[in-house]
Amino acid sequence: MKTPTLLGTLALALALSAGPAPAVVKTYQAPPDTVMLTPSTLPGYAKAQAVCTSCHSAEYMLYQPPNATRAYWDAMTHRMKTVFHANVDDADMADIIDYLSATYGNKQSK
């Protein structure tokens, strides 16, 4: 077995004493949204605009089944809160679900 040299030992000591490398701060600029939530007089519209689109584009709603029931939107909204930790107040959930169901689900006007 080879004995470490003084220079090798010094280099190792310096590397260990330096501590962890400083974190690199990265930023991300999302592209501008090209799809907006469909305007509505329902109270859930403003709440969905404030909460839902703070995490993802309104285009996400267009990828959901157009015949989705209120139960589907209820499950999706609760999933966003529990799985993805969406910052949505429990008191606002029903209004948001009503808006999503009426606007993007099977209750939408044809």
C-alpha positions in Angstrom: 0.0 0.0 0.0 1.3 3.4 -0.9 1.9 6.0 1.9 0.2 9.3 1.3 2.5 12.2 0.6 2.6 15.4 2.6 1.2 17.3 -0.4 -1.6 14.7 -0.9 -2.5 14.9 2.8 -2.5 18.7 2.8 -4.7 18.7 -0.3 -7.2 16.3 1.3 -7.2 18.4 4.5 -7.9 21.6 2.6 -10.7 20.0 0.6 -12.4 18.7 3.7 -12.0 21.9 5.6 -13.6 24.0 2.9 -17.1 22.7 3.7 -19.9 22.2 1.3 -19.9 24.1 -2.0 -22.2 27.0 -2.0 -25.6 26.4 -3.5 -26.1 27.7 -7.0 -29.3 29.7 -7.3 -31.3 28.9 -10.4 -34.2 30.8 -11.8 -36.9 29.8 -14.2 -39.0 32.0 -16.3 -42.1 30.2 -17.6 -43.2 31.1 -21.1 -46.2 33.4 -21.3 -49.6 31.8 -21.1 -51.5 31.6 -24.3 -54.7 30.3 -22.7 -56.6 32.0 -20.0 -59.4 30.7 -17.8 -62.8 31.2 -19.3 -64.4 34.2 -17.7 -67.5 33.6 -15.6 -69.7 35.4 -13.0 -69.3 32.4 -10.7 -67.4 33.2 -7.6 -65.0 30.2 -8.3 -63.7 32.0 -11.4 -61.7 34.6 -9.5 -60.6 32.0 -6.9 -59.4 29.5 -9.6 -57.6 32.4 -11.3 -55.8 33.2 -8.1 -55.1 29.6 -7.0 -55.0 27.2 -10.0 -53.0 29.3 -12.4 -50.4 30.2 -9.8 -49.1 26.6 -10.4 -50.1 25.7 -13.9 -51.4 27.2 -17.1 -55.2 27.4 -17.7 -54.5 25.2 -20.7 -54.4 22.3 -18.3 -58.2 22.6 -18.0 -58.6 22.0 -21.7 -56.9 18.6 -21.4 -59.5 17.3 -19.0 -62.5 15.3 -20.3 -65.2 17.7 -21.5 -67.9 15.4 -20.1 -66.3 15.3 -16.6 -68.8 15.4 -13.8 -68.6 17.6 -10.7 -67.3 14.5 -8.9 -64.3 14.4 -11.3 -63.5 18.1 -10.7 -63.9 17.6 -7.0 -61.4 14.7 -7.0 -59.0 16.7 -9.2 -59.2 19.8 -7.0 -58.6 17.8 -3.8 -55.8 15.9 -5.5 -54.1 19.3 -6.3 -54.4 20.2 -2.7 -53.3 17.0 -1.1 -50.8 15.6 -3.6 -49.3 18.8 -5.1 -49.9 21.0 -2.0 -51.9 23.7 -3.8 -52.5 26.7 -1.6 -56.3 26.5 -1.7 -58.4 27.4 1.2 -61.0 24.7 2.2 -63.7 27.3 2.2 -63.0 28.1 -1.5 -63.0 24.5 -2.7 -66.7 24.2 -3.5 -66.7 27.5 -5.5 -63.7 26.4 -7.5 -65.2 23.0 -8.2 -68.5 24.6 -9.2 -66.7 26.9 -11.6 -64.6 24.1 -13.1 -67.5 21.8 -13.5 -69.8 24.4 -15.1 -67.1 25.8 -17.4 -65.0 22.8 -18.4 -67.1 19.8 -17.3 -70.3 18.2 -18.4 -72.4 21.2 -17.1 -70.8 23.6 -19.6 -73.1 25.5 -22.0 -72.9 24.2 -25.5 
